[in-house]
Amino acid sequence: MSVLLNHKQPLPLTLPNAIKRLDERPAVEQATTVRAQKLKTWDLAPMFHCSIVGTCLTTSELRQVLAKVGDIDAKVASEHALHSRGVRAASQRDVAGKLLNKALDRRHERILKQFSRLSTSSEIRAQWNLAVDEGDISGAYWAVMSHPASDRPLVQDVFGEVHMLSHLVGSSSRLDLARLRKLQLDLEASDEKIARQEARLQAAAKDHALLQRRIDDLETDLSRKQAVAIEPMNYDQRYEARLLQRLEAAEQRADEYDGRVAALEAKLVEAERRATAFANENSALQRELDILEGTLAMPDTAGAVRMQPIEPHTLLYVGGRKSLFERLRKLAESRNIDLVLHDGGVEDNLSLLPAMVGRVSWAIFPVDCISHSAADMLKRLCRENEKPYLPLRSASLASFAAAIAQPLAAAE
């Protein structure tokens, strides 16, 4: 169909004295007609009626028109007979001709409105080309032929294109029919082949079912013969088999019990380890608490615990909580200790640690309140300067009091 739509070459068709158009009328009559309504089929030359009826109306629409004017066999007449009667009605200005024109206008109302806004033949030709590209040939053909501004060259070109399109469509239809017939024959052959294959499949399914039943029967017979061939076990053999089963069950339970005992022993070891750790931690806490209570006792209180003064030395405390620094310093002063404080890099720069380590006697740090980098750096500096250091359990006052209460040699 794309070939048909692209067929735009006008035919060298000569229609001498065959077209009754506006350009054959006087100028005054021509202008009056242009302003009047569009042309009817009886206003056109008879040679155009065949192409208009055949192209612009369907067979069912033409049948309805003829039935309205009383054509008794319009419903059963052949398509060729209907076409001949429609061509004859198109040339007559009677009821049949008017109904035919109404049917054409009603079918192609949309495209007729588009063409009605045009006033020159060049505009009509451009709109015709656009309609052919879009495939709306039937409506555009009636719009061009009935437009009062269509001149002789335009009508000749459009009629020639539609005439050639009818030939091309006929040729294409014949090829399509031939291909359709071949496809039908191929389909019938395929149906026959499928029917034969289905018959073979059904026969094979029946044979398979028979073989399966035979196999089932043979298996049943074999099982029955094997059961008869096996001698029944005597009482001793049955008793021994029961004992073996009980032994296997007992061994399996013993393995399960061994696994459970091993798991319980591991839990017990872990519990003992944790209990030992808790006991050591409890002892350390109790010792720290006792030292802290002795440290915080008022000097003038009777029977208060006093810490014995030790040899003056300087202690570096890295990390901890700055809110406790003042109390840590007072505790250190009570032990005759010059305390040097460093917050572990929160506000104090870590670059100050080498100089601090160089001027102190030993160093301590709480493991729960110091960064890894600060702790590692402090340990490395103490080892390089051969200064002892002691990690504290926590940043509490009790841990600090217990650390400064022990001799200096107890530090690492």
CORDATA-V599372 format. One record per residue. N is the residue number from 1. NEAR is the number of other C-alpha atoms within 8 Angstrom. Layout:
n: [N,N]
near: [NEAR,NEAR]
This chain:
n: [1,2,3,4,5,6,7,8,9,10,11,12,13,14,15,16,17,18,19,20,21,22,23,24,25,26,27,28,29,30,31,32,33,34,35,36,37,38,39,40,41,42,43,44,45,46,47,48,49,50,51,52,53,54,55,56,57,58,59,60,61,62,63,64,65,66,67,68,69,70,71,72,73,74,75,76,77,78,79,80,81,82,83,84,85,86,87,88,89,90,91,92,93,94,95,96,97,98,99,100,101,102,103,104,105,106,107,108,109,110,111,112,113,114,115,116,117,118,119,120,121,122,123,124,125,126,127,128,129,130,131,132,133,134,135,136,137,138,139,140,141,142,143,144,145,146,147,148,149,150,151,152,153,154,155,156,157,158,159,160,161,162,163,164,165,166,167,168,169,170,171,172,173,174,175,176,177,178,179,180,181,182,183,184,185,186,187,188,189,190,191,192,193,194,195,196,197,198,199,200,201,202,203,204,205,206,207,208,209,210,211,212,213,214,215,216,217,218,219,220,221,222,223,224,225,226,227,228,229,230,231,232,233,234,235,236,237,238,239,240,241,242,243,244,245,246,247,248,249,250,251,252,253,254,255,256,257,258,259,260,261,262,263,264,265,266,267,268,269,270,271,272,273,274,275,276,277,278,279,280,281,282,283,284,285,286,287,288,289,290,291,292,293,294,295,296,297,298,299,300,301,302,303,304,305,306,307,308,309,310,311,312,313,314,315,316,317,318,319,320,321,322,323,324,325,326,327,328,329,330,331,332,333,334,335,336,337,338,339,340,341,342,343,344,345,346,347,348,349,350,351,352,353,354,355,356,357,358,359,360,361,362,363,364,365,366,367,368,369,370,371,372,373,374,375,376,377,378,379,380,381,382,383,384,385,386,387,388,389,390,391,392,393,394,395,396,397,398,399,400,401,402,403,404,405,406,407,408,409,410,411,412]
near: [5,5,6,9,10,8,8,7,5,8,8,4,7,5,7,5,5,7,9,9,9,9,8,6,8,7,6,6,8,11,8,8,10,10,6,6,7,8,10,8,11,11,7,13,10,8,6,9,13,10,10,11,12,9,8,12,13,8,9,6,9,13,11,9,12,12,11,7,8,6,8,6,6,11,7,5,8,6,7,6,8,13,13,8,8,12,11,8,10,15,11,9,9,6,7,13,14,9,9,13,11,8,11,11,9,7,8,9,8,6,10,12,8,8,12,8,6,8,8,8,10,6,9,13,9,8,9,11,9,8,11,12,9,6,7,9,8,9,12,13,13,11,11,13,10,11,11,10,8,13,10,9,6,10,11,12,11,11,9,11,13,10,9,8,10,8,8,9,10,8,8,8,8,8,8,8,8,8,8,8,8,8,8,8,8,8,8,8,8,8,8,8,8,8,8,8,8,8,8,8,8,8,8,8,8,8,8,8,8,8,8,8,8,8,8,8,8,8,8,8,8,8,8,8,8,8,7,7,6,6,5,4,6,6,6,6,8,9,8,8,8,8,8,8,8,8,8,8,8,8,8,8,8,8,8,8,8,8,8,8,8,8,8,8,8,8,8,8,8,8,8,8,8,8,8,8,8,8,8,8,8,8,8,8,10,8,9,12,9,8,12,12,9,11,12,6,10,6,6,5,7,4,4,10,8,8,9,5,7,6,5,7,9,12,13,15,11,13,13,12,9,6,5,9,9,7,8,10,9,8,10,12,10,10,12,11,11,10,11,10,8,11,12,15,10,6,6,9,9,8,5,8,10,8,7,10,16,7,7,12,11,14,15,12,14,14,10,7,10,13,8,6,6,11,11,8,8,10,9,8,10,14,9,7,8,6,11,12,11,10,8,12,8,9,14,6,10,11,13,11,13,12,9,9,9,7,7,6,6,6,9,6]
